[in-house]
């Protein structure tokens, strides 16, 4: 079953050049089996046609002209009674002002005022309009009214100016929609997660690292966020997009990661060590590139142990619930259980390293002191959600 199976989502569109981006959002939502209804203001139709939106959604678009000829003129009420979520994307400064002040002078604003479901707003406007004190007052009021604001993002705008006001990335918007429908099993929990590899430099060009892509750690962070947790991510170098809705610290070496974790560990409820941390660091780092010569003198690299981040966190007085990952190539269950005991942690998640690295799928085994649970092979976000569900159960025990 897809993430948004049979969820009724209303997309409201207002007059912005960013209207064309909504086409991609509709495609994503429909691919995830949502039922999408489009409501367009008069000004939004100056930027993209009603026919385009009807073709993409497979349903008639509702606008001011069709308002009074359907459902005896009370479609603004009836439509919201079937809706699971309303999202205004893009939302202009003018529409934000309307909603924050309870103004209902067209179908979309009237429908929002009559709603009995959650409302999301994704602003899109010039940077000066966004920074205007009146807009900021209106945004604060919307937040007080339990309306979720997605974005805006920073960047070059259609007018050529640079600043905050761009529509949030469509992927971010779709992620927030999916997150809304996930159970908030970890609400009010603070979770710190490490992800990705670490890099141990030999000289300015060469380094020691591993094949970790960071996908599992990022999926765990995403699932924790979806479940309502306050998430902090400490990540080594990856090619993955940094989550915009998660507090993220970028590090390079294992020592960097250790220091970042220890700076942020206070008041954390759950620590999940997903990162593939290098066991060793180079003691004799060379400031210049090591030159190859014609002799048989192969450079000697002197190694020393890196700090064991998970072990150190597990030693803290009043430690958080500690979760480790064991990526092995053999004797998976035995090695994972040994790590659980040696590090004095609460849960270990084991997998065969060669099966999961750089893959979008994962088959995980969850081991604690009392049970072993095999999770089915699935894509990493589904696997991550299963992990977070199991952690939420254990936190209640």
N, C-alpha and C positions, 0 to 999 in steps of 0.2 A: 504493500500500500504506500502510495506517495505521501510526501510530507503534508500536502494541502488537500488531500482527498476529500472532495465534496464540501470544501469550505467556501462559503459564499462571501466573496470579497468585492466591495464596491470601490472602484477607482474614480475619484473626482479630479477633473482636469481644469485648470484655470489658465489665463492667457499669458504664456511664457514661451520663449524660443525653445525652452527645454522640453516642450510637449512631444517632440519627435522621439525622445528617449523612452517615452512610455510604451512605445511599440515593443521594445525589448523586454520590458517588465511584464507585459501581457503574455508574451511568449513563454517566459519562465514560469509564470503562475499557472498557465494552462498545461504546460508540460508536467507540472506537479499536481495536476488534476483538480485545480481550483475551479470554481464557477465564478467567472469574472463578469461584472456588469460595469459599464462605463457611463459616467455622467459628465457631460461637457457644458461649460459655461459658453456664453455667446463669444467671448473674446478668445477662448481656447481654439475655436474653430477657424480663427484667422491664421493659426500656425500649423494645424494638421486637420485633415478632413474627417468628417463624421463617417464617411464611407470606409476610410482606412481603419478606423477604430472598430466599426461593425464587422469588417472582414476578419480582423485579428481576433476579436473576442467571440465571434459567432453569434452575437446577440445584438438586438437593436440598442442603439445609444439613446439615452434619455437626456433631454435638454429642455429649455424653457418652452419651446414650441410644443413638445409632446406632453408636457406636464398635465395640462388641464383636459386632455382628451383620453386619459387612461385612469382607471381605478376611481372614477367619479371625482377626479381632482385631488385625491388624497394619496397619490402615489408617493409623495415625500414621506408619508408615514409608513405605508405598506411595504415599501422597498426596504426600509431599515429594519423592519421586524423579521425579515428573512436573512439579514446580513450578520456575518460573524465578525466582520472588520470593515471599516471605511478608511481609505487612505487618500489624502489629497496630494496629488503629485502631477505636475509641479504646483506649488502653492505660491501665489504672489503676495507681496506685502499688503495689498489691498484686501485680499481674501483673509489673510491672517488677522487684519484689523476688524473685519466683519465678525469672524468667529469669536475673537476675544471679547467683543462687545455685544454679542447676542443679536447681531443684525441679520435679518432673514429677508433679503429683497430679490432673490432668484431661487431657482429650484435647488441648486447645490447647497447654498447657505441655509435654506429652509430645511432641507433634508438633514443637514448636520445638527441643526438645532432640535430636530424632532427625533434624533437617533436614540437608541437604547443599547448601543454596542460601542466598542472601543474605537477611537478616532486617532489616526496617525496623520501627521502633516510633514511633508518634505519640501521645505522652502527653496525657491530659486529666484534670485533677484540680483541687481547690481550691488556691489559691496557697500556703497554709501547708503543705499536703501536698507540693507541689512543692519548696518551699524547705527542707523538713525535711532535716537533715543525712543521715539514712539514705537518703532518696530520691536526694540528690545523690551519695552514695557509690555507690549502685547504678547511676546513670546513667554515672558515670565508668567503672565496671567494664564496662558494656555497650559503651561506646565502645572500651575496650581490647580487647574481644572482637570488634571489627569489626562491631558492630551500629549501623546508622545511626539517629540520633534526629532526627525531624522535628518542630520546634516545641519546647515549646508557645508559643503567642502570648500577648501582653499584652492585657488588656481586662476588661470586666465579665463576671463569671462567673454561672452559673445561680443560685448562692447569693446573688448581689448584691454580693459583694466584688470588688475590682478588683486585678488583678496578673497575674503569669505563671501559666499553668496551663490556659488555654483551648486546645482542640484547634486545631492549625494550620488555616488556611483550606484548604478542599478543593482549590482551584486549586493551592495550594502543594504539597499532598501529591501530586496527580496529576502536577505538573511534575517532582517528584523521582522519581516512578516512571518517567516517560518518559525523564528524564535518565539513569537507571541503565542503560537499554538502548542508549544512544548510545555509539559507539566513543570511547574515551578517548584521542583523537589528540593532545590538548594537555595531557596530564597533566604536572604540574610546571612548566608555563609560566605566567608572569605577564603578564596582558594588561590594558591600560588602554584604555578606550573612552569617547569622547564622544558625546553624543546630544542630540536635541531642538534647539530654536531658542535663541538668546539674545535678550534684551530690552534695548534702549538707551533709557532714559527721556529724555523731552523736558521734562516737568514731572511733578508727582505723579500725574497722570491719564493722560497720553498717552505713547506710546513708539513706537519703530521696531522691527519684528521681521519675521518671515516665516511662511510657512504650514507649516513643518515640524511634524509630529505627534510625532516621536520614535520612531515604531513600528519603523523600520529599525534604529536604534541599539539599541533595547531588544531586538530580535530577535537582533542580532549578539551582544549581551552574554549573552543566554539560551543561544544556541548554543555560545558559548565555554565557558560554565559546564557545559553538557551534555557537552562534550568533555573535561572534566576540568581546565580551566584555573582558576587563581586570578584572578578577575576583579574589576577596579575600574571602576565606572561614574561618569563625571562628566556630569551631565545638566542641561540648561536646563529652563525651566518647560514641563511637559506635563500632559495630563490622564490619563496612564497611571499604573497602580499601580506603586509603587516595588518592585523585586524584593526579597523578604525574604532571599534566599540569596546576594545579591551586595552587596559593599561599595559603597555609593552616596554620592556627594556632590552636593548640590543647589546650583546656582548660578543667577544671573540674567543678568548681563552677560557680554560677551566677555572683559573683563578678569578678572572673577571666574573664568571657565572657564580662562583661561590660567594664572592663579595656582594654581588647584587642580591642574591637570595638572602644572605644574612642581614642585609640592610632592610629587606622587606618582609621578614618572617614574623615580626611582632604582630600579635592578634590574628594570625592566620589560623583558620579552622582545619584546612586540609592542604597538605603539601604533596604534589604529584610530580615525581622526578621521571620525566619522559626522555629528557635529553640524553644523547649518546655522548657522554663526557669522556674526553681523552684520559686514559689512566695515567699517562706520563707527560711530562713537560721537558723541554730542552734546556739544560743548564748552561751549555756553552753556545748560546745564540751568537751569531756573527753579524756585526753591523753592516757589513758589505757582502755582496753575493760571493759565495764560495766558488772559487775558480777551479775548473777541472785542469789538471796538468798532465804531462806525458809520463809521469812516473807512476809507480804502483801504490803511491801513498793515498789510500782512500780516507777521506775525512772521517774522524771519529765523532759520533754524536753521543754526548753524555746525557742520560735521562735521569729524571727523579720523579717520584710519585706526585700526582696532583692531589689536592684535598678531595676527600670522599664526601661530596655535598650531602647526599642522602643520610649517610652515617652521622654526620655532624648535626644535621637538623634533628635526627631521631634522639640525639643526646641532650637536647634542650630540655630544661625543666618546664613542665607543663607543655610538652611538645604537641604539635598538631597531629591529626590523623595522617600518618605517613604512608604513601603509596610509592612503590618502586616498579621499575620495568626491568625485566630480564630478557635480553635478546641473545639467544644462544644458538649454537649450530649443532649441539648434541646434548643428550641427557637433560632435556628441557625441564622436566618436572623436578628431578633431583637437584639440579643446579639452582633452579628458582627457589625451591624450598630452603636450600642452604643459605641463599642470600637473604631470605625473609628472616631467618633466625639470627644470622651474623650481624645484620644491620639493626635488629630489634625494631622492625617496622610492622605496620598493621596489615598490609596487603601487598602482594607482589603480582604483577601482571606479566605473564610469560608469553613469548612467541619465538618462532624460528626466525632468526635474523635475516637469512637469505630469502625468506618468503615475503617479508614485509618491507624491506628497505627499497625505496623508490617505487613502491607499489601503491595503488589506490585502495587495496583491500588488505584485510588483516584477519587472522584467526588467533584469538587470544584465549589464554587460560588464566583464570583468577584463582590465586592460592592464598589462604590465610591459615591460621593455626588450627582451624577446625574443619575446613572444607576445601574442595577443589571444584571449580565451575568452569566447564568448557563453553565458550561462546561460539556460535556458528560463524563460518567464514562470511564476511560481509564487507561493504565499503567502509572506509575508516570513520566517517561521521556516524554511521549506524553503530559501528563497534564502540565508538566513543560514548554514544548515548547509553548503550548498554552498561558500559563501565560506570558512568555517572549514576545510573539508576541503582547499581549494586552498591556503590559508595554511599548513596543517600540512605539505603536500607541499613548499612552497617553503622552509620552515624546515629541511627535511632536505637540501636541495640544497647 
